[in-house]
């Protein structure tokens, strides 16, 4: 057998090949190590997953509990814990629905599914008023791609390098991370890519966003013009794991370009919907409405797998075909969880809470940046936050080893976070987090940064 080729560059999260991962696992109890070994024996290994970091015995609110009894504040959560882990009202809704009707076969409908679609229709941006459900965001992206082809008669897409839209073959074809695309052979044809809007690392304008002329948007417009037959632009309103916030005017310019060239605009908000950024949908910050929006992760209340495509009714053109046809398409138990989650988000104004706590968190992170030269950039929108670590602020050379070290110091001290693209610390706490826990998490992070890079005097 040929030797393993080099690993692709880091992407969506922290790789499980770090030497610190092995050292961390070795420090767990015999019971935890045994469960980790059993896991590795029966699951195929893959980056970001098996071999696992640790073993859990519980999760509630903002806290993960390991089998060793350690508690970790969860600032990772796979971006699904807007309402916190195991919210009592979500769990109660699931239990009640299990007693009433646990499953609904295709060809039938049910009250929870219809009500959830009605709720989403009232909340979704723009004209996105009709729904399709699926058990995962990746599947919802696939349905959106099929619908775009049907509605436009075109199969080409334009999406962003470094974006993530799911791990399936269709979703990673429009995604832009090597971690999901490398060494798997031909991808979907016609999946064109453009540079993403990245104010900190703009590759199109040497001056960055200072005096920005929206070169990145004009580049996308140029590709749409030259291709001539693109069906959809598929993109995240902001890159979820690196929290790259586009410059002002970017999305209106892209919306206008789509309209000129007959392409649909599909926003993938799988990770950013339901209040995380301070608004119900992240695209509401940017003044451009999509033709379709994908939501997921937190839609299932952090318990049930559930995602949705919300589309303009003008795109309802596939009546004679099957766009999804998923066994759990209108699962009443998943939809009951979704209804409970939406009720909590709206009643407790979690978008407003995310905006308020996010501003506080961003101020704290900017304070750290003034003391630690390791921090090159701090970004945030609501409770979607990122800290980019660099070896040199002038050259912006990435510091992946420092990010890895900070991660494991935080884990030992009781904070679970994520590293993205090698050098970025991604912080996505529950929107329900107590302010005292938010403060404690940033105390842990600040201490970890000081261990890796002593602050300036």
VEXFILO-659977 format. One record per residue (C-alpha): residue in three letters; z negated, x, y. Coordinates in pm, whole numbers, plus 50000, padded with zeros to 5 digits. Each point is the difference from the previous one (the first is absolute). Example, Ala and Ser with C-alpha at 12.3 -4.5 7.8 and 13.67 -1.06 7.14 Angstrom:
2
ALA492205123049550/SER500665013750344/
//
This chain:
457
UNK500005000050000/UNK500905013150346/UNK497135009950229/UNK498844973450242/UNK501935001350330/UNK498125003950327/UNK498034969750112/UNK501564979550280/UNK498395002650343/UNK496834979350046/UNK500494964650115/UNK498224966849971/UNK496555013449911/UNK497945028949873/UNK501465016049689/UNK497775002449694/UNK501155035649929/UNK497685016450254/UNK497625026249852/UNK497274982150194/UNK500704968649792/UNK499055018549680/UNK496895014550163/UNK498984965950132/UNK500414984149658/UNK497955027649840/UNK497094990250225/UNK499854964549870/UNK497504988549736/UNK500805002449627/UNK500554962249993/UNK502525001750284/UNK501785030049853/UNK500274982549664/UNK501624969350159/UNK502375022150200/UNK501005018349682/UNK500614967349816/UNK502124988150293/UNK502125031549990/UNK500454996849624/UNK501544965250012/UNK501814998250336/UNK503185018650084/UNK499305025950265/UNK501534994650342/UNK499395013050349/UNK497484980150208/UNK498554984549684/UNK499035014249658/UNK498235024549979/UNK497624979350209/UNK497505011650258/UNK496884982249874/UNK498954968449817/UNK498664968950170/UNK497534973949885/UNK500254976950300/UNK501384993150345/UNK498714976450268/UNK500594997450372/UNK500665035050132/UNK498445018149706/UNK501175014349669/UNK497385007449734/UNK500735026549740/UNK498754999549641/UNK497565027250111/UNK498504976150255/UNK501445017850305/UNK501204978350289/UNK503135007750199/UNK501154983450319/UNK503574989549924/UNK502385010850277/UNK502935000249756/UNK499964967549802/UNK503735001549930/UNK500234980750330/UNK499104966949834/UNK496404994950108/UNK500424983050338/UNK497234975549904/UNK498035026649812/UNK499635003949627/UNK498934969349802/UNK499414977950303/UNK497744971849872/UNK502284972850136/UNK503085015249836/UNK498185003949669/UNK498714964250021/UNK503494986650070/UNK501365018649698/UNK497254987049772/UNK500484964450118/UNK503775002049949/UNK499555014749650/UNK497974969349911/UNK502504976150158/UNK503345015349893/UNK500385036949924/UNK503795002049969/UNK503094980350095/UNK503265005749807/UNK503275003550184/UNK501864967650075/UNK496684984850115/UNK498145003650326/UNK496354997050094/UNK497854993150305/UNK498725035850059/UNK503515014849992/UNK501424974550243/UNK497025002850233/UNK500215037950005/UNK503714998950083/UNK499244975150280/UNK497255022450138/UNK502235030749996/UNK502814980350160/UNK497714991650292/UNK498975036450044/UNK503115020749925/UNK501885016150288/UNK503254987350147/UNK501884974049797/UNK498585011049663/UNK499054965549872/UNK501034998549632/UNK498255018849719/UNK500475016449664/UNK496975013249811/UNK499755028749752/UNK497185019049827/UNK500615032750193/UNK501335012950330/UNK502615020749819/UNK501404968449841/UNK499994982050335/UNK502035028650150/UNK502484996049713/UNK500354962950072/UNK500595007350369/UNK502775024649910/UNK501714974349776/UNK499734973050264/UNK501475023150264/UNK503015006649776/UNK500534962949940/UNK499634990150364/UNK502235027250146/UNK502445007349718/UNK499165036850052/UNK498095023449770/UNK499275029650227/UNK496605006050158/UNK498615023950259/UNK496405011149965/UNK497805029150102/UNK499385033749845/UNK496325004149901/UNK499544962249971/UNK498424982949701/UNK501144965949878/UNK498845001149638/UNK500485020349683/UNK502644979549814/UNK503585012949995/UNK501274975950266/UNK496985004650227/UNK499955038049978/UNK503755000250070/UNK499324985850345/UNK496755019950023/UNK500175035550124/UNK497365020049813/UNK501055026949753/UNK496924992749791/UNK501614967449885/UNK503685009950010/UNK500125034749845/UNK501585007049659/UNK500634963649903/UNK503775000250033/UNK502284977050202/UNK498344975850238/UNK501404967950146/UNK503345006550172/UNK500304995150373/UNK496385007650083/UNK500455020050318/UNK497065016950174/UNK499255010650357/UNK497195020550155/UNK496914979150075/UNK498514995950346/UNK497275026550001/UNK498635008350344/UNK498045030049867/UNK502785015649791/UNK503214986850153/UNK502955019149852/UNK502584984250229/UNK498495006750342/UNK498435034450057/UNK497864985650278/UNK498534973249773/UNK499254966850160/UNK499365014750344/UNK502814984350198/UNK501304985449673/UNK503554986650011/UNK499574982949661/UNK502295024949827/UNK498634987849665/UNK501074964250073/UNK503425010950124/UNK500435020749682/UNK499334968949789/UNK502414979950217/UNK502665026949946/UNK499584998149620/UNK500324962150008/UNK503165003150209/UNK501645026649783/UNK499094984049668/UNK501214966650133/UNK498804979349706/UNK496225004449977/UNK498194968949880/UNK496465008750105/UNK497735024850169/UNK496915002649778/UNK496975015850162/UNK496285000250071/UNK499114990550360/UNK497815031049993/UNK499745024649713/UNK496914986749823/UNK498575031749847/UNK500785024050283/UNK499554974450282/UNK503075011750191/UNK500224975750291/UNK503534996550144/UNK500555006250371/UNK500194969950234/UNK503324982149980/UNK500955013649656/UNK499864967649801/UNK501694978550269/UNK502815025950002/UNK500284998349620/UNK499924962050008/UNK502865000150249/UNK501965024849787/UNK499564977949692/UNK501274970150193/UNK503045019050128/UNK501015012449657/UNK499134969549788/UNK497095015549813/UNK496734982749916/UNK496685015550100/UNK497445000649718/UNK496475011150085/UNK497945011749704/UNK496414991850094/UNK498605002449648/UNK497235022950124/UNK499694990350367/UNK499954962049998/UNK497044976350047/UNK498315016550293/UNK499725036749910/UNK501685012250319/UNK498234975750231/UNK502584972249969/UNK500804977749704/UNK503255019449947/UNK500565035150131/UNK503474991750134/UNK498344977050256/UNK499015031450194/UNK503595010650054/UNK501994970750140/UNK502564995949722/UNK500104971949745/UNK501395005949650/UNK502324978549793/UNK497705005949703/UNK496485013449969/UNK498355012049679/UNK496244996949965/UNK497735009049710/UNK496965020649899/UNK497284982050201/UNK501804966849954/UNK498264996949663/UNK496595003950160/UNK499605034749855/UNK499684984949652/UNK503224983349882/UNK503465016450001/UNK502054979750245/UNK502835006250247/UNK502474979050194/UNK503345001250175/UNK500134978150307/UNK503564993350119/UNK501954981850267/UNK501034966149851/UNK503605009050093/UNK499815025149712/UNK499264973049741/UNK503345005949828/UNK499095008049639/UNK499304965949850/UNK502325005449705/UNK498615034849918/UNK496655015349906/UNK498645023750265/UNK496715006849828/UNK499314976949707/UNK496585015949943/UNK497634985149743/UNK497145000350253/UNK502154989750297/UNK497814970150095/UNK496835009949817/UNK497374975450130/UNK497135024449946/UNK501685027450203/UNK500954974550267/UNK496424987150016/UNK498895035950067/UNK502665002650271/UNK498884967950167/UNK496385011950002/UNK501025033750144/UNK502064984050277/UNK497134976450084/UNK497625029650037/UNK502485020050209/UNK500504970950238/UNK496444986450016/UNK498405034150055/UNK502815012250229/UNK500475031349793/UNK503055010750205/UNK497884999350316/UNK497195018149822/UNK502455026549876/UNK501265005150354/UNK496475004150139/UNK498685022849724/UNK503285019049992/UNK499705008650369/UNK496485012749937/UNK501155020249698/UNK502955014850189/UNK497705011350281/UNK497755016949743/UNK502965017549838/UNK501335011750335/UNK496565014750067/UNK500285019449675/UNK503475011950099/UNK498565015050318/UNK497625021049790/UNK501995008849689/UNK503185020550048/UNK500944989949646/UNK500854965250130/UNK503534999150136/UNK500334962750058/UNK497994968049976/UNK501714966349962/UNK498834964549958/UNK500824963550033/UNK497084977349917/UNK498335012749684/UNK503065019049887/UNK499095035750096/UNK501315035049935/UNK498925035650076/UNK502685026849966/UNK498715034849916/UNK501955030950107/UNK499575037549972/UNK501275005250353/UNK500234973750271/UNK502875017650175/UNK502235002149691/UNK498564969049833/UNK500095017849665/UNK498484976749743/UNK496615007849845/UNK500074983549655/UNK497285021849847/UNK497644991350284/UNK500724962849952/UNK499315003549628/UNK496725017950070/UNK498914973350250/UNK500804972949747/UNK497755014649732/UNK497175007750242/UNK500154963550108/UNK500034987749641/UNK496915020449917/UNK498244986350309/UNK500824963549933/UNK503334992450169/UNK503264992149821/UNK503125004850211/UNK503615009249941/UNK502175030050075/UNK503634991950074/UNK503035022850019/UNK497715029149918/UNK498255005050333/UNK499104965550134/UNK496634983349953/UNK500654962649978/UNK497104976750076/UNK500314963049917/UNK496564983749974/UNK499444963049930/UNK500324978550310/UNK496584985949912/UNK498265033850007/UNK496595001450171/UNK500015021250316/UNK497155020849858/UNK502165008249698/UNK502925008650227/UNK497755024150192/UNK498665015049676/UNK503515005949867/UNK501005018850314/UNK496805020549983/UNK501035010349646/UNK503555008050115/UNK498775020550296/UNK497675020049777/UNK502825006349750/UNK502295012350279/UNK497255023550121/UNK499695014949651/UNK503745007049989/UNK500515010050363/UNK496935006750219/UNK500344982350336/UNK500735017550325/UNK496955010650196/
//
